[in-house]
Amino acid sequence: MKLAGCEVLAVMVVAVAAALFMVEPSEAIISCGEVNSLLIPCLNYVGGSVGSPSESCCNNVRYLKNRAPFPGDRRVVCQCIKDRAHQFQDPASITKKASEIPGLCHVNSVSVPDNPNFDCNRIQ
C-alpha cells in the first residue's frame, strides 16, 4: 500500500515538473547582443553586397528561431532588428531585405519586421 502511495507521489512530481517547463517565461531569454551577433553573417545580403543570404546566415537564422521559442523572445528579436536597422541610412530598405531572409533560408516563425515602423508588441 505504501508503495502505491509513493508511485502516485512520484507521478505527481513528474507532472508538475513537466508543467513548469511548458509555461512561457515572463522575461525573454535572448538579448539584442546575441541577436546582433547571430545576424552578422546576414549583413552582406541585407546591405546588397550579395544576391542571397550565405549558408552561415541561414544557419544562424535557424538557430535564432530555436533560441526564440516564445512570443516574448520573438518580440525581442523583432525590436533588436528594428533598432539595428535605424543605425543605417535607409532603415526601410534594411528591414525589407532582412524580412526576406527567413523565406530564402526556408525558416518559418522568425519575427523579422518588414518595415522600421512595425509594432513588435503585436507578435503573439
Buried (B, 14 or more C-beta within 10 A) or exposed (E): EEEEEEEEEEEEEEEEEEEEEEEEEEEBEBEBEBBBEBBEBBBBBBEEEEEEBBEEBBBBBBEBBEBBBBBBBBBBBBBBBBBBBEEBEEBEBBBBBBBBBBEEBEBEEBBBBEEBEBEBEEBE
